[in-house]
Amino acid sequence: MTLPVLLFALGAACSLGFGFVLQQSAARSAPLGDFLSPRLLLDLVRMPRWLAGIALMSGGTALGAVALSQGEMSLVEPLLATHLLFAMTLVRWRTGQPLGRQGWGGLLLLAGGVSAFLIAGHPQGSDTTVAPLRHWLVIGTVLGTALVLTVFARRFRLGIGPALLGAAGGLLYGLQDALTRISGQRVSEQGLPGLLTAWQPYGVLVLGLAGLLLVQSAFEMAPLRSSLPALTAAQPLAGIVCGVGFLGDRLRTDAGALAWQAAGLAAIVGGIVCLCRHPSMPTGTVGREPVLAGAVGRA
């Protein structure tokens, strides 16, 4: 791992984390009738706080694209998962809630899991060409899973719906990251004409809009702790699957390495759940708006 990749990935995580907090704060005041409707985005675009969150998320996406252009998907995606730490930092700063055992435990699990996965897996690029069938099979699997999660989220809107939508949005964001990396490679190899004649950049746009609608609908229906764990866990998992599935990333496959990689991923998910259920994370509308209202001016 090079220092620029590390800095770009952590900078992206910081911007994404702050952006998610501001977006959820604004989305909670949107009309509930806009659930999974494009009208939701039209309503949110009138809110300065949501626009600030989108600006931060856009900046994070750009930094992430730079990191992806210089590093492997299987390396960058776990680092992007640390955006939860930055989201929690913003909320904790406004609330003054100490980390406590749960917060420190979640932090150590997430950081340790990322470190264990990267050290054990030792992600590297490969020049091996992946068969087109495998390419589309991975993409179809990710899209199909996101679609199934969305369908079930509509049926269980007041229960596990926000978590399912968060997971679906995370899957789309992970796939979007993979197509972003391919788009960056086409620019470096073929220039702007090569990019404009490929389908991947248009796929990035469509996935970004679809993921945005899913995530904002999840934010609208419930507090961060209901949807952010699933979103944060699904995105790197989808990115790693795409990286190994059709981008040519290679991970160590001996028994010991695979065991540590699995343990690292489990620790990442466990740390995400612990942090998202920390008392400093917003639990509902009461007291949330005053707490976060000043964040725009400080972001």
C-alpha positions in Angstrom: 0.0 0.0 0.0 1.4 3.4 -1.0 1.0 6.5 1.2 -1.0 8.4 -1.5 -3.6 5.6 -1.7 -3.9 5.5 2.1 -4.4 9.3 2.3 -6.9 9.5 -0.6 -8.9 6.6 0.8 -9.0 8.0 4.3 -9.9 11.5 3.0 -12.7 9.9 1.0 -13.9 8.1 4.1 -13.9 11.4 6.1 -16.0 13.2 3.5 -18.4 10.3 3.1 -18.9 9.9 6.9 -19.7 13.6 7.4 -21.9 13.7 4.3 -24.0 10.7 5.5 -24.7 12.4 8.8 -25.9 15.6 7.2 -28.0 13.8 4.6 -29.8 11.7 7.2 -30.5 14.7 9.3 -32.2 16.4 6.4 -33.9 13.3 5.0 -35.7 12.7 8.3 -37.8 15.8 7.7 -38.9 14.8 4.2 -42.5 13.7 3.6 -42.9 10.0 4.2 -45.0 9.7 1.1 -41.8 10.1 -1.0 -40.5 6.7 0.1 -38.6 5.2 -2.9 -39.9 7.9 -5.2 -37.8 10.3 -7.2 -39.9 13.1 -5.6 -37.8 12.5 -2.5 -34.7 13.8 -4.2 -36.6 16.8 -5.5 -37.8 17.6 -2.0 -34.3 17.1 -0.5 -32.6 19.3 -3.0 -34.3 22.3 -1.5 -32.6 21.7 1.9 -29.2 23.4 2.3 -28.2 20.8 4.9 -28.8 18.0 2.5 -26.9 19.8 -0.3 -24.0 20.2 2.1 -24.0 16.5 2.7 -24.2 15.7 -1.0 -21.2 18.1 -1.6 -19.2 16.3 1.0 -20.2 12.9 -0.4 -19.3 14.0 -3.9 -15.9 15.1 -2.7 -15.5 11.8 -1.0 -16.5 10.0 -4.1 -13.9 11.9 -6.1 -11.1 11.2 -3.6 -12.2 7.5 -3.6 -12.0 7.4 -7.4 -8.4 8.7 -7.2 -7.6 6.0 -4.6 -9.2 3.3 -6.7 -7.2 4.4 -9.8 -4.0 3.9 -7.8 -4.8 0.9 -5.7 -6.7 -2.4 -5.9 -10.5 -2.6 -5.1 -9.8 -5.2 -2.4 -7.4 -2.7 -0.7 -9.3 0.5 -1.0 -12.9 -0.7 -0.1 -12.0 -1.8 3.4 -10.4 1.6 4.0 -13.5 3.4 2.8 -15.5 1.5 5.4 -13.9 3.6 8.0 -16.2 6.4 7.0 -18.3 5.2 9.9 -15.6 6.4 12.3 -15.8 9.9 10.9 -19.6 9.9 11.0 -19.5 8.9 14.6 -16.9 11.6 15.3 -19.2 14.3 14.0 -22.2 13.2 16.0 -20.1 12.6 19.1 -18.6 16.1 18.8 -22.0 17.6 18.8 -23.5 15.5 21.6 -20.4 15.2 23.9 -21.2 11.5 24.4 -18.0 9.6 25.5 -17.0 6.5 23.6 -17.1 4.1 26.5 -16.4 0.4 26.2 -18.8 -0.1 23.3 -17.3 2.7 21.3 -13.7 1.8 21.8 -14.5 -1.9 21.3 -16.3 -1.1 18.0 -13.4 1.2 16.9 -10.8 -1.5 17.6 -12.9 -4.2 15.9 -13.3 -2.1 12.8 -9.7 -0.9 12.6 -8.3 -4.3 13.5 -10.6 -6.1 11.0 -9.4 -3.8 8.2 -5.8 -4.3 9.1 -6.2 -8.1 9.4 -7.9 -8.4 6.1 -5.3 -6.2 4.3 -2.3 -8.0 5.9 -3.7 -11.5 5.4 -5.1 -11.0 1.9 -2.2 -8.8 0.6 -4.4 -7.5 -2.3 -2.5 -7.2 -5.6 -3.4 -6.4 -9.2 -3.2 -8.9 -12.0 -2.9 -8.6 -15.8 -5.1 -11.7 -16.2 -8.0 -11.1 -18.5 -11.4 -12.1 -16.9 -13.9 -13.8 -19.1 -16.9 -11.6 -20.1 -19.3 -14.2 -18.7 -17.8 -14.0 -15.3 -17.8 -10.2 -15.5 -21.6 -10.0 -16.2 -22.3 -12.9 -13.7 -20.8 -10.9 -10.9 -22.6 -7.7 -11.9 -25.9 -9.5 -12.3 -25.5 -11.2 -8.9 -24.9 -7.8 -7.1 -27.7 -6.1 -8.9 -30.1 -9.0 -8.4 -29.3 -9.1 -4.7 -29.9 -5.3 -4.4 -33.2 -5.7 -6.2 -34.4 -8.5 -3.9 -33.4 -6.5 -0.8 -35.4 -3.5 -2.1 -38.5 -5.6 -2.8 -38.5 -6.9 0.8 -37.8 -3.5 2.2 -41.1 -2.2 0.6 -42.9 -5.0 2.5 -41.2 -4.5 5.8 -41.0 -0.7 5.7 -41.5 -0.1 9.4 -39.4 -3.0 10.5 -36.2 -4.1 8.9 -36.9 -2.1 5.8 -34.3 0.7 6.4 -31.6 -1.9 7.0 -32.5 -3.7 3.8 -32.4 -0.5 1.9 -29.1 0.5 3.4 -27.7 -2.9 2.4 -29.1 -2.5 -1.2 -27.6 1.0 -1.5 -24.3 -0.3 -0.2 -24.2 -3.0 -2.8 -24.9 -0.5 -5.6 -22.2 1.9 -4.2 -19.7 -1.0 -4.2 -20.5 -1.9 -7.8 -20.3 1.8 -8.7 -16.8 1.9 -7.2 -15.8 -1.0 -9.4 -17.1 0.7 -12.6 -15.4 3.9 -11.5 -12.1 2.1 -11.4 -12.7 0.7 -14.9 -13.6 4.2 -16.1 -10.4 5.6 -14.7 -8.4 3.0 -16.4 -10.0 3.8 -19.8 -9.2 7.5 -19.4 -5.6 6.7 -18.7 -5.3 4.3 -21.6 -7.6 5.7 -24.2 -8.3 9.3 -23.2 -11.6 11.1 -23.0 -12.9 9.6 -26.3 -12.4 6.1 -25.0 -14.3 7.0 -21.8 -17.3 8.5 -23.6 -17.7 5.5 -25.9 -17.7 3.0 -23.1 -20.8 2.0 -21.0 -19.1 2.1 -17.6 -19.3 5.8 -16.9 -23.0 5.9 -17.7 -23.4 2.9 -15.4 -21.6 4.8 -12.7 -24.2 7.6 -13.1 -27.2 5.3 -13.0 -25.9 3.3 -10.0 -25.1 6.6 -8.2 -28.6 7.9 -8.6 -30.3 4.6 -7.8 -28.1 4.1 -4.7 -28.8 7.7 -3.6 -32.5 7.1 -3.8 -32.3 3.9 -1.8 -30.1 5.4 0.9 -32.1 8.6 1.2 -35.3 6.5 1.6 -33.6 4.5 4.3 -32.5 7.7 6.0 -36.0 9.1 5.7 -37.6 6.2 7.5 -35.3 5.6 10.5 -32.3 7.0 12.4 -28.7 6.3 11.3 -28.3 3.3 13.5 -31.0 1.5 11.6 -29.5 1.7 8.1 -25.8 2.8 8.3 -24.5 -0.5 9.6 -25.9 -2.4 6.6 -24.8 0.3 4.2 -21.3 0.4 5.6 -20.9 -3.4 5.6 -22.4 -4.0 2.2 -20.3 -1.5 0.2 -16.8 -3.0 0.9 -18.1 -6.5 0.6 -19.5 -5.8 -2.8 -16.3 -4.0 -3.8 -14.2 -6.9 -2.8 -16.4 -9.3 -4.7 -16.2 -7.1 -7.8 -12.4 -6.7 -7.4 -11.8 -10.4 -7.2 -14.6 -11.3 -9.5 -13.8 -9.2 -12.6 -11.2 -6.6 -11.9 -8.3 -9.1 -11.6 -7.5 -8.4 -7.9 -5.7 -11.3 -6.3 -5.8 -12.3 -2.6 -3.8 -14.9 -0.9 -5.7 -18.2 -0.9 -3.8 -20.5 1.5 -5.8 -21.8 4.5 -4.2 -19.5 7.1 -4.7 -16.4 4.9 -8.3 -17.2 4.1 -9.0 -17.8 7.8 -7.6 -14.4 8.8 -9.4 -12.7 5.9 -12.7 -14.2 7.1 -11.9 -13.1 10.6 -11.0 -9.6 9.4 -14.3 -9.2 7.5 -16.3 -10.6 10.5 -14.5 -8.0 12.8 -15.3 -5.2 10.3 -19.0 -6.1 10.4 -19.0 -6.5 14.2 -17.2 -3.2 14.7 -19.7 -1.5 12.4 -22.7 -2.8 14.3 -21.1 -1.8 17.7 -20.4 1.7 16.5 -23.8 2.3 14.9 -25.5 1.2 18.1 -23.4 3.5 20.2 -25.5 6.0 22.3 -24.0 8.9 20.4 -25.7 7.8 17.2 -29.0 9.5 16.7 -32.0 7.3 17.7 -34.9 9.3 16.4 -36.2 12.8 15.7 -36.3 14.0 19.3 -33.3 16.1 20.0 -31.6 15.2 16.7 -32.3 18.4 14.7 -30.8 20.8 17.3 -27.8 18.6 17.7 -26.9 18.5 14.0 -28.3 21.8 12.8 -25.0 23.6 13.4 -23.0 20.9 11.6 -23.4 22.5 8.2 -21.8 25.7 9.2 -18.9 23.7 10.7 -18.5 21.1 7.9 
